[in-house]
């Protein structure tokens, strides 16, 4: 057997095995109970796939919300932040001003100066430090500066605001216990939230529109989460925390007996919060026992940014943050009294980070640690999102019934079944054994499509099913082109083996041309489409790659195996063909 054929056999078998393994979590998933039926050892494995194929809103039923974000309010708050910054700067630089205010209903900052020299010094400071972010209009006769956000800065604020709101909503939805949510930015100031399986829109809406909460709290002890049914190890103390208003929210954790804690409920001045703890290079689930005395609220946070310096290349990035005057006073007292202890950054009742306080911190601080640039950026986003206080409202609400989704699934399954069956019957009737090989490729094509969607934890929607149905019809097109080219070669008198080689070689570019044009259309839909259109585009694009592989590689491997093990030179592709008669001289 040729080496090339061996390698192709290994490739095909390997991909088929991976495809079947990738489909196992989907085949053994109970969508009604939203639980997997796979054994525990499979789910705990770090090698075996555990992602199942999600069902979209139109298949499973649920809630669809369109959320509007008041990005203008975010721009206005940014202008107010600049007012605080410039006020502190003018005082530090001894720049005399009479008024520094934001006119009601306008997104701009007006500064009136006491003298022309102060105005010029303020203009020079703007030129050196603020030119890229704020535009400046100088009214020299009135000794006035008018600052406005530059368009690029305003666009970035709008984008950042919507992204932060999206992150907050995603976390709340995860905590709410809803599976397979879709939270996506739509346009410049809207967020589309789809919750398959959700039934109570009022609970979801109240969860979405509530204000985010960020706190800085001192860490008393760090323990481990006690799962339901799990027994705490000996030499530990189990502590329980129950939400004061929602008794359904309960947290059980255990701590070393050296902590000095008493078993049972917590004292009123302590709070138990879940979070992530760095253990031997991994971020693992942990329980943090926090003191509620001297808490600093995130409402006093002005800004937070990732910070990268040359000294941090080996030791990791950090996050710098700024507080207003009220927050600075409280933060200085909290950190000054707890130097050497850990300070928890708590967002939405989850500890994002717990760095050690190295010294007293006033209005500006830095969270240092072994952060990667991406982790520092995410943490800065978390801090800003906690400080965010913009209005959001539900602009559109749609509830999809589960019965409609079940009916859509049945119709989709019926369409795929009958489409597949008719194609199989036609191919076998017209191309005989060749048609049967093409049908095998078609079956593998569907397996590969579903496997890829499962591996990437994609969401299957009704338009996605339409894309699969379309792929079923298109998948045999390449085989039809190949078979017809093979027939033409056989009519010229070539042997079956030579006809197969020539048929595949000559049909290749025609097949690629046809599929590339369809792929371009799918990519266009994927780039500029939204919601269901993107679902259709994804399944269509994946189906194109799968059909190319099965038609060009898989079927060719089958024919090469047939020629290797069957020493004869016969091939069955339907209608019997006689070689063309040889033409000789009379």
Order of alpha helices (4+ residues) and beta strands (2+ residues): alpha-beta-beta-alpha-beta-alpha-beta-alpha-beta-beta-alpha-beta-beta-alpha-beta-beta-alpha-beta-beta-beta-beta-beta-beta-beta-beta-alpha-beta-beta-beta-alpha-beta-alpha-beta-alpha-alpha-alpha-alpha-alpha
